[in-house]
Amino acid sequence: MTIALTAAGLLTCLWSAHTGETNRHASAAIGKGSGAARAAIPHRGTLPVKVSPEITHTAESGGKAVNITIDDGPDPVWTPKILQVLHDNGAHATFCMIGPHAAENSAVVKKIVADDDRLCDHTVSHNMRMNHRSDAYQKSQILDAERMIQQASGGVAPMYYRAPGGAFTPYSRQVAATHGMRPLGWNIDSKDFYRPGVNAIINTVKYELRNGPTILFHDGGGNRSQTYEALKQLLPWLKTQGYTFSFPVR
């Protein structure tokens, strides 16, 4: 994939790459945490000049917490629905956004910010082989997406960077960290991208909770109704199990 992809070509390559890279998703897994009331978890303010380039998986709040992370949007249909489920359950999430999607859906990005959720850079083209590309390519994918997301949000910068498919390199992690974005991994892959059924998504998350706090879901890449329905059941269940909703450590 290249930055010069057309909108249609970008989507075709993006989703076909996703379905061909199941093993890479599994290899990058690690951590999610839970937190307090929505308004009590700030995301605004001046970012540090540099954060750690190490991939984070742990929960900011500590304790029995999960970090809900949601990739590949924002989407004009599914992201608002997922935001409503989060709101209804007093939960927060980190939204890992593809730059052009953010630019096309700035009102949704601003809603995410208004709801005190956090922004994450998920590159321009979602190239899951970024780790095989040049340093210049990796840098432009990260920083161009950062610019698009920040413009769409009204000036709020992404706080994290998640490489597509976990295709981090030492260089890309350093680029992100130097610009205030902590590299973000995951512990639990819900496998929701493949639409295995609502019950399958729920059971995967429950089974893999032992792996750590950061859970990977998707709000982009097509019909995300299964993710939406799974979250409607999982978030209340997590609360009954004593989990809170947090953000990843920066």
Secondary structure by P-SEA (a helix, b strand, c coil): ccccccaaaaaaaaaaaaaacaaaaaaacccccccccccccccccccccccccccccccccccbbbbbbbccccccccaaaaaaaaaaacbbbbbbccaaaaaacaaaaaaaaaacbbbbbcccccccccccccaaaaaaaaaaaaaaaaaaaccccccccccccccccaaaaaaaaaaccccccccccccccccccaaaaaaaaaaacccccbbbbbcccccaaaaaaaaacaaaaaaaabbbbbbccc
